Amino acid sequence: MANDKLQMENEKCSFLKSVESGLFRVGKSMHPVARTIYLALIFSTTIFAQNQSRQSPREIAREQSRAVVVVESLDERGSVIGQGSGFIVTPSGAVVSNLHVIRGASIVRVKLPNGDMYKTVDIVDFDENKDIVILKIKGFQLPVVRLGDSDQTEVGETIVAISSPEGLTNSISNGIISGVRKLDTHRVFQITAPISNGSSGGALFDSAGAVIGIVTYLYAGGQNINFAVPINYARGMISDRVTKDLSKVTPKSSPDQTSQQGVPPVVERGTGEQINGQLTNATLGRLGRTPQEPMFVRPDQAINFFYRLVEGIGLTSITDAFELTRTAAAYRTKDSDSSEEYTIKYLDFYSGLTMGFSKPERILSSVELLVNWSESELKNTFGDNFRRRKVGNRKILDYGKLESGRYLVAELDGNGNIRSVKFSKGK
């Protein structure tokens, strides 16, 4: 059935090309009335072909959802420690998902919509920067999704997301591509389709029913601010040849666990000095130094933690703040007579965090989320009741004093993107 539809699409395209070619050949010699009729024929034929290629969310779900799966991370005892989504791309069992979905697992369990289950430790390939993993299960003639060309995707296009949030197989949501964001190493699609915890690794389809992206995460603090990694980044990784196993992507130990002898783990300060479990003037963990090992794997957890710190402005001591961030490596980025500042570079895969403390009391005075947002994302999250102003060479969007008594400002870079969102006790 899928091949028949593909053949029909090819025939339509060939017909349109032949008609367009005929127009160029005879257009100049045509009578004006005949030429008008000819153009109308081309226009109506083009619209017909476009409408025939579009599918409703129901049609996409019916044809493609058999290949969208639940991906569960299991520990050594077989207990579920994490859950996400994925989709099958080869009949022999190559499965695309997000790398963070399986990080920390001893074994991965893949559940198909028909009830079949597979366990695996096999990996075809992975990309830490783009958060992509290709798993391999031992299947035969499995249902597969149809891959599209994400380089042709444009802002405003209609999309359908199919994933398994909270283990609910084949949940469907639709929306549009609302933006294309450029990160340090790649691009991501900003989408309006609502997604939930467990959606990571799900399939993002265009209106023709082809996968154009991998659903990757959500921002709980915003409204419909969700993202997907373009599928073309994964295309060159797809194969049935196993080259790695889970041990290559699984951390050997967690920095917030004690050893079997009950000795606290050796931790680091921003200065590089080794301290054995003592809380001093720096957060002592190892997480947060790279995007591959952020403080939080799930962005919604990172955002919730950010707001928790915001609530503590003017109340939380530096010791209490360091206790809250004990699993992360916080580096002192400022130290003056009136304040000191510490930064966790990767609060999650895409954002960082800076905490400011007043002196001499050393109480939390500001919390800054380091991001790369568009202005529309900021407005969706905090509204548009701000004033534009400049502080030296910096461009600021100033929300002023909020009902909570705190001040909120956002800082832009030279390209007009929001690079930080800062709550403080005062200006």
C-alpha positions as CSV (number, residue, x, y, z in Angstrom):
1,M,0.0,0.0,0.0
2,A,2.8,2.4,0.9
3,N,4.6,1.5,-2.4
4,D,1.4,2.2,-4.4
5,K,1.1,5.6,-2.8
6,L,4.7,6.4,-3.5
7,Q,4.3,5.4,-7.1
8,M,1.2,7.6,-7.4
9,E,3.1,10.6,-6.0
10,N,6.0,10.0,-8.5
11,E,3.5,9.8,-11.4
12,K,1.9,13.1,-10.2
13,C,5.3,14.8,-10.1
14,S,6.2,13.5,-13.5
15,F,2.9,14.8,-14.9
16,L,3.4,18.2,-13.4
17,K,6.9,18.5,-14.8
18,S,5.7,17.5,-18.3
19,V,2.9,20.1,-18.1
20,E,5.3,22.8,-16.9
21,S,7.7,21.9,-19.7
22,G,4.9,22.2,-22.2
23,L,4.0,25.6,-20.9
24,F,7.5,26.9,-21.5
25,R,7.6,25.5,-25.0
26,V,4.2,26.8,-26.2
27,G,3.4,29.6,-23.7
28,K,4.7,32.4,-25.9
29,S,2.8,31.2,-29.0
30,M,-0.5,30.6,-27.3
31,H,-3.6,32.8,-27.7
32,P,-4.0,34.9,-24.4
33,V,-7.3,33.1,-23.6
34,A,-5.9,29.7,-24.2
35,R,-2.8,30.6,-22.1
36,T,-5.1,31.7,-19.2
37,I,-7.0,28.4,-19.4
38,Y,-3.7,26.5,-19.5
39,L,-2.4,28.3,-16.4
40,A,-5.6,27.6,-14.6
41,L,-5.3,23.9,-15.4
42,I,-1.7,23.8,-14.1
43,F,-2.7,25.6,-10.9
44,S,-5.7,23.3,-10.2
45,T,-3.5,20.2,-10.9
46,T,-0.8,21.4,-8.6
47,I,-3.3,22.0,-5.8
48,F,-4.8,18.6,-6.4
49,A,-1.4,16.9,-6.1
50,Q,-0.5,18.8,-3.0
51,N,-3.8,17.9,-1.3
52,Q,-3.5,14.3,-2.3
53,S,0.0,14.1,-0.6
54,R,-1.3,15.5,2.7
55,Q,-2.6,13.1,5.4
56,S,-4.7,13.8,8.4
57,P,-3.2,13.0,11.9
58,R,-5.6,10.0,12.0
59,E,-4.2,8.6,8.7
60,I,-0.6,9.2,9.8
61,A,-1.3,7.4,13.1
62,R,-3.0,4.5,11.3
63,E,-0.1,4.0,8.9
64,Q,3.0,4.8,10.9
65,S,2.3,4.3,14.6
66,R,2.9,0.5,14.4
67,A,6.6,1.4,14.3
68,V,6.7,3.9,17.2
69,V,7.8,2.1,20.4
70,V,8.3,2.4,24.1
71,V,12.0,2.4,25.2
72,E,12.6,1.5,28.9
73,S,15.9,1.7,30.8
74,L,16.4,-1.2,33.3
75,D,19.0,-1.5,36.1
76,E,20.9,-4.6,36.9
77,R,18.0,-6.1,38.8
78,G,15.6,-5.5,35.9
79,S,13.8,-2.6,37.5
80,V,12.7,0.3,35.3
81,I,14.7,3.4,36.0
82,G,13.7,5.5,33.0
83,Q,11.3,5.5,30.0
84,G,11.1,7.2,26.7
85,S,10.1,6.6,23.1
86,G,11.7,5.5,19.8
87,F,10.8,4.4,16.3
88,I,11.9,1.5,14.1
89,V,13.7,2.4,10.9
90,T,14.8,-1.0,9.5
91,P,12.8,-4.3,9.2
92,S,15.7,-6.0,11.1
93,G,15.3,-3.8,14.2
94,A,17.3,-0.5,14.1
95,V,15.5,1.9,16.5
96,V,16.1,5.6,16.7
97,S,15.7,7.4,20.1
98,N,17.4,10.0,22.3
99,L,20.7,9.1,23.9
100,H,19.6,10.5,27.3
101,V,16.6,8.0,27.4
102,I,19.0,5.1,27.8
103,R,21.9,6.7,29.7
104,G,22.5,4.8,33.0
105,A,20.8,1.6,31.9
106,S,22.2,-1.8,32.2
107,I,19.8,-3.2,29.7
108,V,17.2,-1.6,27.4
109,R,13.7,-3.0,26.8
110,V,11.8,-2.1,23.7
111,K,8.0,-2.5,23.6
112,L,6.1,-2.6,20.3
113,P,2.5,-1.5,20.0
114,N,1.4,-5.1,19.3
115,G,2.8,-6.3,22.7
116,D,6.0,-7.8,21.5
117,M,9.1,-7.0,23.7
118,Y,12.8,-7.1,23.0
119,K,15.7,-6.7,25.4
120,T,19.0,-5.4,24.1
121,V,22.4,-3.9,25.0
122,D,23.4,-3.5,21.4
123,I,24.0,0.0,19.8
124,V,24.6,0.8,16.2
125,D,25.8,4.3,16.8
126,F,25.2,7.4,18.9
127,D,25.9,11.1,18.9
128,E,26.3,12.8,22.3
129,N,26.1,16.4,21.0
130,K,22.8,15.8,19.1
131,D,21.4,13.4,21.7
132,I,20.8,10.6,19.2
133,V,21.1,6.9,19.6
134,I,20.5,4.0,17.2
135,L,19.6,0.8,19.2
136,K,19.5,-2.6,17.6
137,I,16.9,-5.3,18.5
138,K,16.8,-8.8,16.9
139,G,13.8,-8.4,14.8
140,F,12.5,-9.7,11.4
141,Q,10.1,-7.9,9.0
142,L,9.3,-5.3,11.6
143,P,7.1,-2.3,10.7
144,V,9.1,0.8,9.9
145,V,8.4,4.5,9.6
146,R,9.0,6.4,6.4
147,L,11.8,8.9,6.6
148,G,11.5,12.3,5.1
149,D,14.0,15.0,4.2
150,S,14.3,17.5,7.2
151,D,16.4,19.9,5.1
152,Q,13.2,20.7,3.2
153,T,11.2,21.5,6.4
154,E,10.0,25.1,6.7
155,V,8.6,27.2,9.5
156,G,4.8,27.1,9.6
157,E,4.6,23.5,8.4
158,T,2.0,21.2,10.0
159,I,3.5,18.3,12.0
160,V,2.3,15.3,14.0
161,A,4.2,13.9,17.0
162,I,3.7,10.2,18.0
163,S,5.4,9.1,21.2
164,S,4.7,7.2,24.4
165,P,4.6,9.6,27.4
166,E,4.5,7.9,30.7
167,G,4.4,4.5,28.8
168,L,1.1,5.4,27.1
169,T,1.7,3.8,23.7
170,N,1.2,5.9,20.6
171,S,-0.1,9.1,22.0
172,I,-0.6,11.7,19.2
173,S,-0.4,15.5,19.2
174,N,-0.2,17.9,16.4
175,G,1.0,21.5,15.8
176,I,3.4,23.4,13.5
177,I,7.1,24.1,13.1
178,S,7.2,27.4,14.9
179,G,11.0,28.0,14.5
180,V,14.4,26.6,13.7
181,R,17.0,27.2,16.5
182,K,20.7,27.1,15.9
183,L,22.7,25.6,18.7
184,D,26.5,25.3,19.0
185,T,26.7,22.0,17.1
186,H,23.4,21.6,15.2
187,R,19.9,22.9,14.6
188,V,16.6,21.9,16.3
189,F,13.0,22.4,15.3
190,Q,10.9,24.4,17.7
191,I,7.4,22.8,17.6
192,T,4.0,23.7,19.1
193,A,2.8,20.1,19.4
194,P,2.2,19.3,23.1
195,I,4.5,16.6,24.5
196,S,5.0,15.1,28.0
197,N,7.5,13.3,30.0
198,G,8.5,10.1,28.2
199,S,8.0,11.6,24.8
200,S,11.7,11.9,24.2
201,G,12.8,9.9,21.3
202,G,9.3,9.9,19.6
203,A,8.7,10.5,15.9
204,L,7.9,13.9,14.4
205,F,6.0,13.5,11.1
206,D,5.3,16.0,8.4
207,S,1.9,16.3,6.7
208,A,2.8,13.6,4.2
209,G,3.4,11.1,7.0
210,A,7.2,11.1,6.8
211,V,9.5,11.4,9.8
212,I,11.3,14.7,9.8
213,G,12.5,14.9,13.4
214,I,13.1,13.2,16.8
215,V,11.1,14.6,19.6
216,T,13.8,15.6,22.2
217,Y,12.4,17.5,25.2
218,L,10.1,20.1,26.6
219,Y,10.3,23.3,28.7
220,A,7.7,23.0,31.5
221,G,8.0,26.7,32.2
222,G,6.6,27.7,28.8
223,Q,3.5,27.1,26.7
224,N,4.0,24.6,23.9
225,I,7.8,25.3,23.7
226,N,9.0,21.9,22.6
227,F,11.8,20.7,20.3
228,A,12.9,18.0,17.9
229,V,16.2,17.1,16.3
230,P,16.0,17.0,12.5
231,I,16.0,13.4,11.2
232,N,18.7,14.0,8.6
233,Y,21.3,14.1,11.4
234,A,20.4,10.4,12.1
235,R,20.2,9.2,8.5
236,G,23.9,8.6,8.2
237,M,24.0,6.7,11.5
238,I,21.2,4.2,10.6
239,S,22.4,0.6,10.0
240,D,21.8,-2.9,11.2
241,R,25.4,-3.4,12.1
242,V,26.1,-3.4,15.9
243,T,29.3,-1.5,16.8
244,K,28.9,-0.7,20.5
245,D,27.1,-1.7,23.6
246,L,25.5,0.1,26.5
247,S,28.7,0.3,28.5
248,K,30.0,2.8,26.0
249,V,27.3,5.4,26.9
250,T,26.6,4.5,30.5
251,P,28.4,6.3,33.3
252,K,30.5,4.0,35.5
253,S,29.4,5.6,38.7
254,S,27.2,8.3,40.0
255,P,28.9,11.2,41.7
256,D,26.2,11.5,44.4
257,Q,26.6,7.9,45.6
258,T,28.9,6.8,48.4
259,S,31.3,3.9,48.0
260,Q,30.6,0.4,49.5
261,Q,32.9,1.4,52.5
262,G,30.6,4.4,53.2
263,V,33.3,6.9,52.3
264,P,32.0,10.0,50.5
265,P,33.1,10.3,46.9
266,V,36.0,12.5,46.0
267,V,34.7,15.7,44.5
268,E,36.1,18.7,42.7
269,R,36.2,22.4,43.2
270,G,36.2,25.0,40.5
271,T,39.8,25.6,41.2
272,G,40.7,21.9,40.6
273,E,41.5,21.4,44.2
274,Q,40.5,17.9,45.5
275,I,38.3,17.7,48.5
276,N,37.1,14.5,50.1
277,G,33.4,15.2,50.7
278,Q,33.7,18.5,52.5
279,L,31.3,21.4,51.6
280,T,33.3,24.6,51.4
281,N,32.9,27.5,49.1
282,A,32.2,25.6,45.9
283,T,29.7,23.0,44.8
284,L,31.5,19.6,44.9
285,G,30.0,17.3,42.2
286,R,31.2,16.3,38.8
287,L,28.0,16.8,36.8
288,G,27.2,19.8,34.7
289,R,30.6,20.3,33.1
290,T,29.7,18.8,29.7
291,P,26.4,18.5,27.7
292,Q,26.8,14.8,27.9
293,E,26.7,14.8,31.7
294,P,24.4,17.6,32.7
295,M,23.1,18.1,36.3
296,F,19.7,17.0,35.1
297,V,18.9,14.7,32.2
298,R,15.3,15.9,31.9
299,P,14.8,19.6,31.0
300,D,11.6,19.8,33.0
301,Q,13.6,18.8,36.1
302,A,16.1,21.5,35.4
303,I,13.4,24.1,35.0
304,N,11.7,23.1,38.2
305,F,15.0,23.3,40.0
306,F,15.7,26.7,38.6
307,Y,12.3,28.0,39.9
308,R,13.0,26.4,43.3
309,L,16.2,28.5,43.5
310,V,14.3,31.6,42.4
311,E,11.9,31.1,45.3
312,G,14.9,31.0,47.6
313,I,16.3,34.5,46.6
314,G,16.9,36.5,49.7
315,L,16.4,33.4,51.9
316,T,18.8,30.6,50.9
317,S,22.3,30.7,52.3
318,I,25.3,29.7,50.2
319,T,25.8,26.5,52.2
320,D,22.2,25.5,51.5
321,A,22.5,26.3,47.8
322,F,25.7,24.2,47.5
323,E,23.9,21.4,49.3
324,L,21.1,21.5,46.7
325,T,23.7,21.5,43.9
326,R,26.1,19.0,45.4
327,T,26.0,16.7,42.4
328,A,27.2,19.5,40.0
329,A,30.5,21.2,39.4
330,A,30.0,24.9,40.0
331,Y,32.8,27.3,39.1
332,R,33.3,30.7,40.6
333,T,32.9,33.2,37.8
334,K,32.8,36.4,39.8
335,D,34.2,37.6,43.2
336,S,33.9,41.2,44.3
337,D,33.6,43.1,47.5
338,S,29.8,43.0,47.3
339,S,29.0,39.7,45.7
340,E,30.3,36.4,44.4
341,E,28.9,34.2,41.6
342,Y,29.0,30.5,40.6
343,T,28.1,28.9,37.3
344,I,27.0,25.4,36.4
345,K,27.6,25.3,32.7
346,Y,25.1,22.6,31.9
347,L,22.0,22.5,34.1
348,D,20.6,20.3,31.4
349,F,21.6,19.5,27.8
350,Y,20.7,22.9,26.5
351,S,20.9,25.4,29.4
352,G,23.2,26.6,32.2
353,L,22.7,28.2,35.6
354,T,24.4,31.1,37.5
355,M,23.8,31.8,41.2
356,G,24.8,35.1,42.7
357,F,25.4,35.7,46.5
358,S,25.5,38.9,48.4
359,K,28.4,39.7,50.8
360,P,29.0,39.6,53.6
361,E,25.9,37.6,54.5
362,R,26.4,35.2,51.5
363,I,22.7,34.9,50.8
364,L,21.3,34.0,47.4
365,S,20.6,37.3,45.6
366,S,20.1,36.3,42.0
367,V,19.5,33.2,39.8
368,E,20.2,33.3,36.1
369,L,19.2,30.7,33.5
370,L,21.6,30.6,30.6
371,V,19.7,29.8,27.4
372,N,19.5,30.3,23.7
373,W,15.9,31.3,23.2
374,S,14.1,33.3,20.6
375,E,12.2,36.4,21.8
376,S,8.9,34.6,21.1
377,E,9.9,31.8,23.5
378,L,10.5,34.4,26.2
379,K,7.1,36.1,25.5
380,N,5.4,32.7,25.7
381,T,7.0,32.0,29.0
382,F,7.0,35.3,30.8
383,G,4.7,37.6,28.7
384,D,5.6,40.7,26.7
385,N,5.3,43.3,29.5
386,F,8.9,44.4,29.3
387,R,10.9,47.6,28.4
388,R,13.8,47.5,26.0
389,R,16.9,49.3,27.3
390,K,20.7,49.2,27.1
391,V,23.1,48.8,29.9
392,G,26.6,49.6,28.5
393,N,26.9,47.4,25.4
394,R,24.3,45.0,26.6
395,K,20.7,44.9,25.3
396,I,18.2,44.2,28.0
397,L,14.5,43.3,28.1
398,D,13.4,44.6,31.5
399,Y,10.3,43.2,33.1
400,G,10.8,45.4,36.2
401,K,9.6,44.4,39.6
402,L,7.2,41.4,39.7
403,E,4.4,40.7,42.1
404,S,6.7,38.4,44.0
405,G,9.0,41.4,44.8
406,R,11.8,40.1,42.6
407,Y,13.1,41.7,39.4
408,L,13.2,40.0,36.1
409,V,15.5,40.9,33.1
410,A,16.5,39.0,30.0
411,E,19.7,39.7,28.0
412,L,20.0,39.5,24.2
413,D,23.0,38.7,22.1
414,G,24.0,40.5,18.9
415,N,21.6,38.3,16.8
416,G,18.6,39.2,19.0
417,N,18.5,35.8,20.7
418,I,17.8,35.6,24.5
419,R,21.0,34.4,26.2
420,S,19.9,34.7,29.8
421,V,16.9,35.1,32.0
422,K,17.7,36.5,35.4
423,F,15.7,36.9,38.6
424,S,17.2,39.0,41.3
425,K,16.4,40.6,44.7
426,G,17.0,44.1,43.3
427,K,18.2,45.8,40.1
